[in-house]
C-alpha cells in the first residue's frame, strides 16, 4: 500500500529548477557558439533551370574568399574573407563542374550577390541557377533568356562619352556572350527577339536589346517603380534579392535613357543603382559619364577617379579598358579647362593603346587626336606653340603627333 504522498518543499522545487537551469545554460551556450561559428559563411543553393539540385559542383567567391562543393541537396557553405560583412557585395564563380558536366552560371546573371545575414541559415540562402554549356533546350527557359539579354545589354552599355571613340560592335558583344553559353550568335539573337516576355523588366530588356530605347525606358521605369514598391513592403528575408532587383532595373533604365540623350534622367536612375551597389565599377563609370554630359563636372570627377582606380586594381596598369577610363577622366578635365592634369592621362592612354594594338591601330589615332585636341584647346588661350616647343614637349611621341596638330589647325611650322 502506497504511503501518504509527500509534499514537495520549496527547497526541493527550487533545487529542481536550478538543475534544469544548469542543463539549459550549456545548451544556450552551445547554440550561441554554433551561431557564431556560422559568421563568415555564405550558404548557396545551386539548381538547374528545371529547379533540380546540383551535387558535386565546386563554387567559390572571387578574391580572398574560399570555395565549397555542393552536397546532394545542392547546398554549399562557402567561407568568406575575414573582412567580408553582411550586406557586402561579392562575386561568385564556378570552379569545377561535376564529372562529365560543364555548367555555367545563369543566375545571378552578373555572378554577384549581397551577403545575407549570417543568422537563421535556413532563410538566408543565395539561390544560384546553372545550365549546361551548349544546351539549346535551355533557350526555352525564361531565366536563361533574361540572363542572356542582361549580359548582352551590359556589354553594349556606353563606356565613354567621347564622340570620336570607336563604338563597340554590338555583334561582337553578342558573339562573346553566345560563346560563353556555348551557342552561336544567331541562336542567341533569335531566342531574344522571339522571347515571350512576362513583365515590364523583361519587356524593357528585350526593347533595349533591339534598340527601341523609348519603349525600353518606359518599360524599365515601370519595372523600377514596381520593384521599389516590393522592396519597401517586402519581408526582411527577401530584402537582398529585392535590392538587387531594384539595382538591376535602375542600371538598365539609366543605360536606355543615356541612349536617348536624356542625361539628367539617366543620372537619377544610375545614382539609385549605385546607391545599392556602391562598389560596382561599371555603374560608377556610367554615372560619371552621364553627369559629365549633363554638365555636372564637380560630381562627375570623383566618380570617374574612383572608377579609374578600381579598374586599375582589377585589371592591372596596361589593360586597354584602363585606357578608356583614363580618357574619360581626361575628357572631363578638359571640359573644366584643367589641361595640365588632363595631359598625362591622355599620354598614358596613348601608351597603353600603342602597346595593346600597335602604332597603326585606329584606337591609337584617336589617342593622338585627343592630345592634339588638348593642344588646340590650350592654343585658344595662348596661341600655338613653336615648332621647337612641339618637338621638346612631344619628343617621346614623335612625328605623328605633329601631323595631328596640323590637322586640327596648328601652325604649319609645328607640323613640319
C-alpha positions as CSV (number, residue, x, y, z in Angstrom):
1,X,0.0,0.0,0.0
2,X,1.4,3.4,-1.1
3,X,2.1,5.7,1.8
4,X,0.9,9.2,2.0
5,X,2.1,11.5,-0.8
6,X,5.0,13.6,0.4
7,X,4.7,17.4,0.0
8,X,7.4,19.0,-2.0
9,X,9.1,21.6,0.0
10,X,10.1,24.9,-1.6
11,X,13.8,23.9,-1.3
12,X,13.2,20.7,-3.4
13,X,11.3,22.7,-6.1
14,X,14.0,25.3,-6.2
15,X,16.7,22.7,-6.5
16,X,15.0,21.0,-9.4
17,X,14.6,24.4,-11.1
18,X,18.2,25.1,-10.5
19,X,19.2,21.7,-12.0
20,X,17.0,22.5,-15.1
21,X,18.7,25.8,-15.4
22,X,22.1,24.2,-15.2
23,X,21.1,21.9,-18.1
24,X,19.7,24.8,-20.2
25,X,22.7,27.1,-19.8
26,X,25.1,24.7,-21.6
27,X,22.6,24.3,-24.4
28,X,22.2,28.0,-24.8
29,X,26.0,28.4,-24.9
30,X,26.3,25.6,-27.5
31,X,23.6,27.3,-29.6
32,X,25.4,30.6,-29.3
33,X,28.7,29.0,-30.3
34,X,27.0,27.4,-33.3
35,X,25.6,30.7,-34.4
36,X,28.9,32.4,-34.0
37,X,30.6,29.7,-36.0
38,X,28.3,30.5,-38.9
39,X,29.6,34.0,-39.2
40,X,31.7,34.4,-42.3
41,X,29.9,31.6,-44.2
42,X,27.9,32.2,-47.4
43,X,25.3,29.5,-47.9
44,X,24.3,28.9,-51.5
45,X,21.8,26.6,-53.1
46,X,22.6,25.5,-56.7
47,X,20.0,24.2,-59.0
48,X,19.4,23.8,-62.7
49,X,16.8,25.5,-64.8
50,X,14.4,22.7,-64.0
51,X,14.8,23.5,-60.3
52,X,16.7,20.3,-59.6
53,X,19.6,20.5,-57.1
54,X,23.1,20.1,-58.5
55,X,25.5,18.0,-56.4
56,X,29.3,17.9,-56.8
57,X,29.8,21.4,-58.1
58,X,32.6,23.4,-56.7
59,X,31.7,27.1,-56.3
60,X,33.7,29.9,-54.7
61,X,33.9,33.6,-54.1
62,X,36.4,35.6,-56.2
63,X,39.2,37.3,-54.5
64,X,40.1,36.3,-51.0
65,X,37.1,34.1,-50.4
66,X,37.1,30.4,-50.2
67,X,35.1,27.7,-52.0
68,X,33.0,24.6,-51.3
69,X,31.4,21.7,-53.1
70,X,27.6,21.2,-53.2
71,X,26.0,18.3,-51.5
72,X,23.1,16.1,-52.7
73,X,20.7,18.9,-51.7
74,X,22.6,21.4,-53.9
75,X,23.8,23.4,-50.9
76,X,27.4,24.6,-50.2
77,X,28.9,26.6,-47.4
78,X,31.5,29.0,-48.7
79,X,34.0,30.6,-46.3
80,X,34.2,34.3,-46.9
81,X,37.2,36.6,-46.5
82,X,37.7,37.8,-42.9
83,X,36.8,41.4,-43.7
84,X,33.6,40.4,-45.6
85,X,30.5,41.5,-43.7
86,X,26.7,41.2,-44.0
87,X,25.4,43.3,-46.9
88,X,28.7,43.4,-48.7
89,X,28.7,42.6,-52.4
90,X,30.7,39.5,-53.5
91,X,31.3,37.9,-56.9
92,X,30.8,34.1,-57.4
93,X,32.5,31.7,-59.8
94,X,32.1,28.1,-60.7
95,X,35.4,26.4,-60.2
96,X,34.7,22.8,-61.2
97,X,31.6,21.1,-62.6
98,X,30.7,17.5,-61.6
99,X,32.5,14.8,-63.7
100,X,31.1,14.7,-67.2
101,X,29.3,18.1,-66.9
102,X,30.1,21.6,-68.0
103,X,27.9,24.0,-66.1
104,X,27.8,27.8,-66.3
105,X,26.1,30.3,-64.0
106,X,22.8,31.7,-65.3
107,X,21.6,33.5,-62.2
108,X,22.8,35.7,-60.8
109,X,23.3,37.0,-64.3
110,X,26.3,39.1,-63.2
111,X,27.6,36.5,-60.8
112,X,27.2,38.9,-57.9
113,X,25.2,38.8,-54.7
114,X,24.7,40.7,-51.5
115,X,25.9,38.7,-48.4
116,X,22.8,37.9,-46.4
117,X,22.6,37.9,-42.6
118,X,24.7,35.1,-41.0
119,X,21.8,34.3,-38.6
120,X,18.9,32.0,-39.4
121,X,20.7,30.0,-42.1
122,X,17.5,28.3,-43.5
123,X,16.2,31.6,-44.8
124,X,19.4,33.4,-45.7
125,X,20.5,31.3,-48.6
126,X,21.7,32.6,-52.0
127,X,19.9,30.9,-54.9
128,X,22.0,30.1,-57.9
129,X,20.8,28.7,-61.2
130,X,23.1,26.9,-63.7
131,X,22.7,25.5,-67.1
132,X,24.8,23.1,-69.2
133,X,27.0,24.9,-71.7
134,X,25.8,24.4,-75.2
135,X,22.3,23.2,-74.1
136,X,20.0,24.6,-76.8
137,X,16.9,23.3,-74.9
138,X,17.8,25.8,-72.1
139,X,16.9,28.6,-74.5
140,X,13.2,27.8,-73.8
141,X,13.8,28.9,-70.2
142,X,12.8,32.4,-69.3
143,X,15.6,32.5,-66.7
144,X,18.2,31.8,-69.4
145,X,16.8,34.3,-71.8
146,X,16.7,37.0,-69.2
147,X,20.3,36.3,-68.3
148,X,21.4,36.4,-72.0
149,X,19.6,39.8,-72.5
150,X,21.1,41.2,-69.4
151,X,24.6,40.2,-70.3
152,X,24.5,41.4,-73.9
153,X,22.9,44.7,-72.9
154,X,25.5,45.3,-70.3
155,X,28.2,44.5,-72.8
156,X,26.7,47.2,-75.1
157,X,26.5,49.8,-72.3
158,X,28.4,53.1,-73.1
159,X,32.0,53.0,-71.9
160,X,32.9,56.6,-72.9
161,X,31.2,59.9,-73.9
162,X,34.0,60.6,-76.4
163,X,32.2,61.0,-79.8
164,X,35.5,60.2,-81.6
165,X,36.0,56.9,-79.8
166,X,35.3,53.7,-81.7
167,X,32.0,52.3,-80.6
168,X,31.8,48.6,-79.5
169,X,30.4,46.4,-82.2
170,X,27.1,45.0,-80.9
171,X,27.7,41.9,-82.9
172,X,31.0,41.4,-81.1
173,X,29.3,41.7,-77.7
174,X,26.6,39.2,-78.8
175,X,29.3,36.8,-80.1
176,X,31.2,37.0,-76.8
177,X,28.1,36.2,-74.7
178,X,27.0,33.4,-77.1
179,X,30.4,31.8,-76.9
180,X,30.3,31.8,-73.1
181,X,27.0,29.9,-73.3
182,X,28.3,27.5,-76.0
183,X,25.8,28.8,-78.5
184,X,26.0,30.6,-81.8
185,X,25.3,34.4,-82.1
186,X,22.3,33.6,-84.4
187,X,20.8,31.3,-81.9
188,X,21.0,33.8,-79.1
189,X,19.8,36.7,-81.3
190,X,16.8,34.7,-82.5
191,X,15.9,33.5,-79.0
192,X,15.9,37.0,-77.5
193,X,13.9,38.5,-80.4
194,X,11.2,35.8,-80.1
195,X,11.2,35.8,-76.3
196,X,7.7,35.7,-74.8
197,X,8.3,38.2,-72.0
198,X,6.3,38.2,-68.9
199,X,6.8,41.5,-67.1
200,X,7.9,45.1,-67.7
201,X,11.5,44.3,-66.8
202,X,11.8,41.6,-69.4
203,X,9.9,43.8,-71.9
204,X,12.4,46.6,-71.2
205,X,15.4,44.3,-71.6
206,X,14.1,43.0,-74.9
207,X,13.4,46.5,-76.2
208,X,16.9,47.7,-75.1
209,X,18.5,44.8,-77.0
210,X,16.5,45.7,-80.1
211,X,17.5,49.4,-79.8
212,X,13.9,50.6,-79.2
213,X,15.0,53.0,-76.5
214,X,11.8,54.9,-75.8
215,X,9.9,51.6,-75.3
216,X,12.8,50.3,-73.2
217,X,12.9,53.4,-71.0
218,X,9.1,53.3,-70.4
219,X,9.0,49.6,-69.5
220,X,12.1,49.7,-67.3
221,X,10.7,52.8,-65.5
222,X,7.5,50.8,-64.8
223,X,9.6,47.9,-63.6
224,X,11.7,50.0,-61.3
225,X,8.6,51.5,-59.7
226,X,7.2,48.1,-59.1
227,X,10.4,46.8,-57.7
228,X,10.8,49.8,-55.4
229,X,7.3,49.1,-54.0
230,X,8.2,45.5,-53.4
231,X,11.4,46.4,-51.6
232,X,9.6,48.9,-49.4
233,X,6.9,46.4,-48.4
234,X,8.9,43.2,-48.6
235,X,9.9,40.8,-45.9
236,X,13.4,41.0,-44.3
237,X,14.2,37.6,-45.7
238,X,13.6,38.9,-49.3
239,X,15.4,42.2,-48.8
240,X,18.7,41.3,-50.5
241,X,17.1,39.8,-53.6
242,X,14.7,42.8,-53.8
243,X,17.7,45.3,-53.5
244,X,19.4,43.5,-56.4
245,X,16.3,43.6,-58.5
246,X,16.0,47.4,-58.0
247,X,19.7,47.9,-58.7
248,X,19.4,45.9,-62.0
249,X,16.3,47.8,-63.2
250,X,17.8,51.2,-62.4
251,X,21.0,50.3,-64.2
252,X,19.4,49.3,-67.4
253,X,17.0,52.2,-67.2
254,X,20.0,54.6,-66.9
255,X,21.6,52.9,-69.9
256,X,18.4,53.3,-72.0
257,X,18.0,57.0,-71.0
258,X,21.6,57.6,-71.9
259,X,21.0,56.2,-75.4
260,X,18.0,58.6,-75.7
261,X,20.2,61.6,-74.8
262,X,18.3,62.1,-71.5
263,X,21.4,62.5,-69.4
264,X,19.8,64.0,-66.3
265,X,17.2,61.3,-66.1
266,X,20.0,58.8,-66.7
267,X,21.8,60.3,-63.7
268,X,18.8,59.8,-61.5
269,X,18.5,56.1,-62.4
270,X,22.2,55.3,-62.2
271,X,22.5,57.1,-58.9
272,X,19.9,54.8,-57.5
273,X,21.7,51.7,-58.8
274,X,25.0,52.9,-57.4
275,X,23.3,53.6,-54.0
276,X,22.6,49.9,-53.7
277,X,25.8,48.7,-55.3
278,X,28.4,51.4,-54.3
279,X,31.4,49.4,-55.5
280,X,30.1,48.5,-59.0
281,X,32.7,49.9,-61.3
282,X,30.5,49.9,-64.4
283,X,27.7,51.8,-62.7
284,X,30.2,54.2,-61.2
285,X,31.8,54.9,-64.6
286,X,28.4,55.3,-66.4
287,X,27.1,57.6,-63.8
288,X,30.2,59.7,-64.1
289,X,29.7,59.8,-67.9
290,X,26.0,60.9,-67.6
291,X,27.0,63.6,-65.1
292,X,29.7,64.8,-67.5
293,X,27.2,65.0,-70.3
294,X,24.8,66.8,-68.0
295,X,27.5,69.4,-67.2
296,X,27.7,68.3,-63.6
297,X,31.5,68.2,-63.6
298,X,32.1,68.6,-59.8
299,X,30.1,65.4,-59.0
300,X,31.4,63.5,-62.0
301,X,35.1,63.9,-61.3
302,X,35.3,61.8,-58.0
303,X,33.2,59.1,-59.6
304,X,35.4,58.8,-62.7
305,X,38.5,58.9,-60.5
306,X,37.1,56.0,-58.3
307,X,36.2,54.0,-61.4
308,X,39.7,54.5,-62.8
309,X,41.3,53.4,-59.5
310,X,39.0,50.4,-59.2
311,X,39.7,49.3,-62.8
312,X,43.4,49.6,-62.4
313,X,43.3,47.5,-59.3
314,X,41.1,44.9,-61.0
315,X,42.7,44.8,-64.5
316,X,46.3,46.0,-64.0
317,X,48.1,49.1,-65.3
318,X,48.3,48.0,-69.0
319,X,44.8,46.8,-69.8
320,X,43.0,48.5,-72.8
321,X,39.9,49.1,-70.7
322,X,42.0,51.2,-68.4
323,X,42.9,53.5,-71.3
324,X,39.2,54.1,-71.7
325,X,38.9,55.2,-68.0
326,X,41.9,57.4,-68.4
327,X,40.4,59.1,-71.5
328,X,37.1,59.6,-69.7
329,X,38.7,61.4,-66.9
330,X,40.9,63.4,-69.2
331,X,37.9,64.5,-71.2
332,X,36.1,65.7,-68.1
333,X,39.2,67.7,-67.0
334,X,39.5,69.3,-70.4
335,X,35.8,70.3,-70.2
336,X,36.7,72.0,-67.0
337,X,39.7,73.7,-68.5
338,X,42.2,71.7,-66.5
339,X,44.6,70.9,-69.3
340,X,47.6,70.4,-67.1
341,X,46.1,67.4,-65.3
342,X,44.4,66.1,-68.4
343,X,47.6,65.8,-70.5
344,X,49.3,63.0,-68.5
345,X,46.1,61.0,-68.6
346,X,45.9,61.2,-72.4
347,X,49.6,60.4,-72.7
348,X,49.2,57.3,-70.6
349,X,46.1,56.2,-72.5
350,X,48.1,56.6,-75.7
351,X,50.9,54.4,-74.4
352,X,48.6,51.7,-73.3
353,X,46.8,51.6,-76.7
354,X,50.1,51.6,-78.6
355,X,51.3,48.6,-76.6
356,X,48.0,46.8,-76.9
357,X,47.1,47.4,-80.5
358,X,50.2,48.7,-82.3
359,X,51.0,52.1,-83.7
360,X,48.7,51.9,-86.8
361,X,45.5,51.0,-85.0
362,X,42.6,53.4,-85.2
363,X,42.4,53.5,-81.4
364,X,45.9,54.9,-81.3
365,X,44.9,57.5,-83.9
366,X,42.1,58.6,-81.6
367,X,44.5,58.9,-78.6
368,X,46.8,61.0,-80.7
369,X,43.9,63.2,-81.8
370,X,42.9,63.6,-78.1
371,X,46.3,65.0,-77.4
372,X,46.2,67.2,-80.5
373,X,42.8,68.5,-79.3
374,X,44.3,69.2,-75.9
375,X,47.0,71.4,-77.6
376,X,44.4,73.2,-79.7
377,X,42.3,74.0,-76.6
378,X,45.4,75.4,-74.9
379,X,46.2,77.4,-78.1
380,X,42.8,79.0,-77.9
381,X,44.1,80.8,-74.8
382,X,47.8,81.3,-75.5
383,X,48.4,80.7,-79.2
384,X,50.1,77.8,-81.0
385,X,53.5,76.7,-79.7
386,X,56.5,77.0,-81.9
387,X,57.9,74.0,-83.8
388,X,60.7,73.8,-81.3
389,X,58.3,73.7,-78.3
390,X,56.3,71.0,-80.0
391,X,59.4,68.8,-80.5
392,X,60.6,69.3,-77.0
393,X,57.2,68.7,-75.4
394,X,56.3,65.7,-77.5
395,X,59.7,64.2,-78.3
396,X,58.6,60.9,-76.7
397,X,55.7,60.6,-79.1
398,X,57.4,61.6,-82.3
399,X,56.3,63.0,-85.7
400,X,52.8,61.5,-85.8
401,X,51.5,63.9,-83.1
402,X,52.9,66.9,-85.0
403,X,50.9,65.9,-88.1
404,X,47.8,65.7,-86.0
405,X,48.5,69.2,-84.7
406,X,48.4,70.5,-88.3
407,X,45.1,68.7,-88.9
408,X,43.3,70.5,-86.1
409,X,44.5,73.9,-87.2
410,X,48.0,74.4,-85.9
411,X,50.8,76.5,-87.4
412,X,52.4,74.7,-90.4
413,X,55.7,75.1,-88.8
414,X,54.5,73.0,-85.9
415,X,53.8,70.1,-88.2
416,X,56.9,70.4,-90.3
